[in-house]
Amino acid sequence: MFMEANQTKRILEEANDQVVVDRQHRRMTPHLMDTNARLTSSMTNIGSSVLADPTASESLTNSVIMPWASASIKNDIVRIIAQWLADEGFGATRQALLEEASLKVRGHDDEVNERHKLRTFLLEGNWTEVEKLSSKPFLKSHKPFLYAIFRQQFLEFIENREFQKAFTFLMKRLKPLEHYQPHAAEFGDLCYLLSAKSVTDAPSFRMWEGIQPGREALVADFASFLEPGRLDREQLLPEESDPVTTPPNNVFVPPHRLLTLLHQAMAYQVEFARYQKRTVPVVSTLLHDYSGFVVPNRCRMTLRGHTQNVKCVRFVGDDGGKIVSGSSDCTVRLWDTATGICDAVLEGHGSRIWDVDASRNGAWVSSASSDATVRLWNVESKLSHLTLRCGFGDVYCCRFSPDEGHIVTGGYDKLVRLFDLASGSAIRMFPGHELGVSSAVFSPQGSLIATGAKDTSVRFWDTLSGVCVRTLPGHLGEVTSVEMSDDGRQLLTSSKDNSHRLWDMRMLRPLQRFKGHQNTSKNFIRCAFAHPSLIVSGSEDGLVCMWGQESPLTLQTLEGHGIESTTRADGSTTVPFAASESVFAQSHHGRKQVVVYSAVWNKVQGLLASCADDGTVRLWDWTPPHETHA
């Protein structure tokens, strides 16, 4: 445990050094410069057993950190918000907040005083005053306590032999609250006491010791309700004064306290994110927890089963628990991402599979084939649900619409087709491309379709009218893929001119051209967004290539496809599929030069999937460098 604590402290100190350097580079405000140092110290003191737990943020519950129900904490929150409002110039809002907080404090004070009075009246047996307080909201809504009070009064009537009053009181007060009795027989025993000689004759009250002991027992049973202020101070804040006695605006609040706390919270999320970066990221929102930006660096698993090259791969559903792949062996396969086991082989196509896609809910997958059809498959039943006829020749692409009620297809016959999945018919066709359509994608809103074709152009179509609203030239070779970012602001295109291009969708102007991979006239190489700041694609030299949006240079390449053997975690070795004739004969560091056709990312699983003509699908993830070499 001591060694783990030292290791954790060392890692945090190294990260802190990098944070300070990076913040100085960004010229952050002085009052936040030492935030991470204080945060590092406080987190180190939590203990290595908590920090070593990957679910540490979930295990640090409210009861461990601070008493959220405490009036002191609530007042501190009001003070911090009031300070921020004053700093930002919201004077009227701040004043309204403080006035409302003061009213709430006064109301809380009045209620505490009334509860103290109720305790005194109960001990004295002043039932007239108890009757007045029973109409107060704080007591009126506490039915079990009211039942206990009325039971005590009833028992005192019985003890004093006032049976007529006891009967009236029983029917008027206790009968409506009968279902709040602590056990099923008690109300019956209360009724029996109307004809009994003493209170102890009833089984439920054999321990009755008399009127005054009964009052004291009642007060003791409901002490937390009658004396909330005293219990809060004794149990939660033993060394602090009564929090409600100090007005929210008369306590010193450190400067910029809200911003400091928010900065500490985000620094904690960054520090303990699943994937750490060498430089500290700039967090652009407080509405979501920070999720680390990851650049995969190792092959986690190799999925083998296809007997020919694998043209396409896609994660099934947003959660990415399964993967679907399509191959030149005319089959579509479903894989489990956790185990790597092939769950199903979907057969029915008569020729090679060019593209696959999956619905966001994970219930359906589609496949486009050279047999001029697109098939819709049910993931649960593993059966073909629908076959869409797409003219003649190869169908190169298929993609679900955002509402999952339509599919867009494109292929050798130059037509883009929009199919309604409910009827299985083509409801609209988009003519205009001069050569085969290689890729098509919906905008996030579903109102626009972007297509790329062998005529080197990218076209944008209005889904309602079917009109081509814009043509985007720029590539010198056939366009092999088009992808749109999740927010619809960027377009990513790939071409056989050995380039990927990033476009601004609002201005339709190029933002970046990425180099370093190989994509010529021989193959369909596709690119995709792995993250708003990361681009991934395959390459004809057998590598998976990655770029950051800020630079045209390759950020990282992943080597693994075409390697003759793979060592598993248990030390066993597997022999991959013998590469087809399309695989180049030359070898590079023991790896046959293969073509990686595509790579796709799933943020939930934290996995990158790639497919190649060595007949495999590979899953890539990130691991710290010291674990990679262990």
Salt bridges, closest charged atoms under 4 A:
GLU14 OE2 - ARG10 NH1 3.28
ASP22 OD2 - ARG26 NH2 3.00
ASP34 OD2 - ARG38 NH1 2.41
ASP76 OD1 - ARG79 NH1 2.69
GLU111 OE2 - ARG115 NH2 2.45
GLU114 OE2 - LYS136 NZ 3.51
GLU129 OE2 - LYS132 NZ 3.49
GLU131 OE2 - ARG173 NH2 2.06
GLU156 OE2 - ARG215 NE 2.77
GLU162 OE2 - LYS165 NZ 3.29
GLU178 OE1 - LYS175 NZ 2.95
GLU186 OE2 - ARG151 NH1 3.08
GLU186 OE1 - HIS183 NE2 3.89
GLU227 OE1 - ARG119 NE 3.51
GLU227 OE1 - ARG230 NH2 3.28
GLU234 OE1 - ARG230 NH1 3.04
ASP242 OD2 - ARG233 NH1 3.34
ASP318 OD2 - ARG360 NH2 3.29
ASP329 OD2 - HIS306 ND1 3.13
ASP343 OD2 - LYS322 NZ 2.32
ASP357 OD1 - ARG314 NE 3.57
ASP357 OD2 - ARG399 NE 3.91
ASP371 OD2 - HIS349 ND1 3.13
ASP403 OD1 - HIS406 ND1 3.77
ASP413 OD2 - ARG417 NH1 2.66
ASP420 OD1 - HIS406 NE2 3.65
ASP455 OD2 - HIS433 ND1 3.20
GLU478 OE1 - LYS496 NZ 3.11
GLU483 OE2 - ARG399 NH2 3.09
ASP497 OD2 - HIS475 ND1 3.32
ASP504 OD1 - ARG506 NE 3.73
GLU559 OE2 - ARG591 NE 3.06
GLU564 OE2 - LYS592 NZ 3.95
ASP614 OD2 - HIS561 ND1 3.33
ASP621 OD1 - ARG298 NE 2.65
